[in-house]
Each structure stands twice: as structure tokens, then as C-alpha cells.
């Protein structure tokens, strides 16, 4: 299918393939997820993600294969599908990804949950502020700017008072200061 797509620019052909993908048996989801890591053309990934989402609407658990992959691109390609499914099962799967070994995956799972405004997100964000990876910490601190979280100020203050804070990435330092300043202004209002 991918080879055939890459051999033509015809929009009708692409639309036909997209429709055919949605007609596949849901048991093929695992194979389609593995393909996510190989898709290179700009239009390919969204087409496959849309088809996979369609095939998983009644059972987001089918996406577990993509989340368990050792290929970071497969896992990252699976996260937006879960985000669009948005139900409690999809949120539960995304929450589990917050413990993933790959920091970039943890960060993107956190961003997806933030966009979904998932219940109990505040507790998850506070946990992620203490992550060992700066990109994950920065995303968690950024989430505090968009979602009011009880105890966020004390968690962010701990980051600021950490002995390594002066050596951390500038982006993280700026987010910490933004979050603390925003939190202080909200208290004054």
C-alpha cells in the first residue's frame, strides 16, 4: 500500500486508499502501527493515523502494540490517535505512557493529556515536574501555566531551589520563572 501511495500524486487515489484502510479488519491494527515508524511522506502519517483511529474507536486497547514498541516514531505516532479517541480507556493508556523509558515519549504523552484536560491531571503534572529529563520537566512546568494546579507553586519552587537549576537548560529556567510569576499574579487577583 505504501509503495503504491508513493508512486502517485492523484488525490482520488490517496482518498481511495484512505477509505480502504478504514475497511481493514481491526486485527490488522498492530501491523498498521508498526508502519507508523516508516512513513516518510507528509500525507502518509495522518492517513494511517486516521484509519487506525477508526479501527480502534470501540477498543483503544488495540493501540497497546504501538505504545509497547521500541521504535520511538511508532510510539509518538500512536499518541495523537489516543488523544483524539479521548475516552477514559485512551486516557488510562496515555497515563501509563508517562512512565515510558524514552523521555521524548513521556513529554509528548504529558502534552497529549494536557490538551485533553484529563481528570486528575494536576497530580500527574506535579509528578512530572520531578522527572529526570529536562524536556519532560519543562513540559510539565508549561502545563502548570495552562491548568490551575493546587500545590504547583511549591513543586516549581523546589525546581528553582535545586542545586543544579543554574546549569539547567535556559528553556526550563524561563518556564519555571514564568510559572512562578503567573501563579503569584493569579493569587493577587
C-alpha positions in Angstrom: 0.0 0.0 0.0 2.8 2.4 1.0 4.7 1.8 -2.3 1.5 2.3 -4.3 0.9 5.6 -2.5 4.4 6.8 -3.1 4.0 6.1 -6.8 1.2 8.6 -7.4 0.1 12.1 -6.6 -3.5 11.6 -7.5 -5.7 12.9 -4.7 -8.5 10.5 -5.7 -6.2 7.5 -5.3 -5.0 8.7 -1.9 -8.6 9.1 -0.8 -9.5 5.7 -2.0 -6.5 4.1 -0.2 -7.5 6.0 3.0 -11.0 4.6 2.7 -9.7 1.1 2.1 -7.5 1.3 5.2 -10.6 2.0 7.3 -12.2 -1.1 6.0 -9.4 -3.4 7.2 -10.1 -5.9 9.9 -9.3 -4.4 13.3 -6.9 -7.3 13.9 -4.5 -5.5 11.5 -4.0 -2.5 13.8 -0.7 -3.9 15.1 0.7 -4.2 11.6 -0.5 -0.7 10.8 1.0 0.7 13.9 4.4 -0.8 13.0 4.2 1.1 9.7 3.9 4.4 11.5 7.7 4.4 12.1 8.4 4.0 8.4 6.1 6.7 6.9 8.1 9.5 5.4 5.8 11.4 3.2 3.8 14.3 4.8 0.4 12.9 3.8 1.1 9.3 4.8 1.1 9.6 8.6 -2.2 11.4 9.0 -3.9 9.0 6.6 -2.7 5.9 8.6 -3.4 7.5 11.9 -7.0 8.3 10.9 -7.5 4.8 9.7 -6.1 3.3 12.9 -8.2 5.6 15.0 -11.3 4.4 13.0 -10.3 0.8 13.7 -9.8 1.4 17.4 -12.8 3.6 18.3 -14.6 0.7 20.0 -11.4 -0.7 21.6 -8.4 1.7 22.3 -6.6 -1.3 23.9 -5.6 -2.3 20.3 -3.1 0.6 20.4 -1.1 -1.0 23.1 1.1 -2.6 20.5 2.2 0.8 19.3 2.8 2.0 22.9 5.0 -1.0 23.6 7.1 -0.5 20.5 10.9 0.1 20.9 10.6 2.4 17.9 10.1 6.0 19.2 8.4 7.1 16.0 5.8 4.3 16.3 5.0 5.3 19.9 4.9 9.0 19.1 2.7 8.2 16.1 0.3 6.3 18.4 -0.1 9.2 21.0 -2.2 11.5 18.7 -4.6 8.6 18.0 -5.2 8.1 21.7 -5.6 11.8 22.2 -8.3 12.0 19.5 -10.1 9.0 20.9 -10.2 10.9 24.2 -12.3 8.4 26.3 -11.4 7.0 29.7 -9.6 4.0 28.2 -7.5 6.2 25.9 -6.6 8.5 28.9 -5.7 5.4 31.0 -3.3 4.2 28.3 -1.8 7.7 28.0 -1.3 8.0 31.7 0.7 4.6 31.6 2.9 6.1 28.9 4.1 8.8 31.4 6.3 6.0 32.8 7.8 5.2 29.4 11.6 4.7 29.2 12.0 7.3 26.4 11.9 10.9 27.7 10.5 12.3 24.5 7.6 9.9 24.7 6.9 10.9 28.3 6.9 14.5 27.3 4.5 14.0 24.4 2.2 11.8 26.5 2.1 14.6 29.0 1.3 17.2 26.3 -1.5 15.0 24.9 -3.0 14.6 28.4 -2.8 18.4 29.0 -4.6 19.1 25.7 -7.3 16.5 26.7 -7.6 18.2 30.1 -7.7 14.8 31.7 -9.1 14.3 35.2 -6.5 14.2 38.0 -4.0 15.7 35.6 -2.7 18.1 38.3 -1.3 15.2 40.3 0.4 13.7 37.2 1.9 17.1 36.2 3.3 17.5 39.7 5.0 14.1 39.4 6.5 15.0 36.0 8.0 18.3 37.4 10.4 16.0 39.2 11.3 14.0 36.1 15.0 13.3 35.4 14.7 14.7 31.9 14.8 18.5 31.3 12.4 18.4 28.4 9.8 16.5 30.4 10.2 18.9 33.4 9.8 21.9 31.0 6.6 20.4 29.5 5.2 19.8 33.0 6.1 23.3 34.1 4.5 24.6 30.9 1.4 22.6 31.7 1.1 24.5 35.0 0.8 27.7 33.0 -2.4 26.4 31.3 -4.0 24.4 34.0 -4.6 25.7 37.6 -3.0 23.1 39.9 -3.0 23.1 43.6 0.5 22.8 45.1 2.1 23.7 41.8 3.9 26.7 43.2 5.7 24.6 45.9 6.7 22.0 43.3 8.0 24.6 41.0 9.8 26.4 43.8 11.6 23.1 44.6 12.8 23.0 41.0 14.1 26.6 41.4 15.9 25.8 44.6 17.5 22.7 43.2 21.3 22.9 43.3 21.5 22.1 39.5 19.0 24.7 38.5 21.6 27.3 37.3 23.1 24.7 34.9 19.7 23.5 33.5 18.6 24.4 30.0 17.5 28.0 29.6 14.1 27.0 28.3 13.4 25.2 31.6 14.7 28.1 33.7 12.4 30.5 31.8 9.3 28.2 32.2 10.0 28.0 35.9 10.1 31.7 36.3 7.0 32.2 34.1 5.1 29.6 36.1 6.0 31.2 39.4 5.2 34.7 38.2 1.9 33.6 36.7 1.0 31.7 39.9 1.8 34.8 42.0 -0.3 37.1 39.8 -3.2 34.7 40.0 -3.0 34.7 43.8 -3.2 38.5 43.8 -6.3 38.7 41.7 
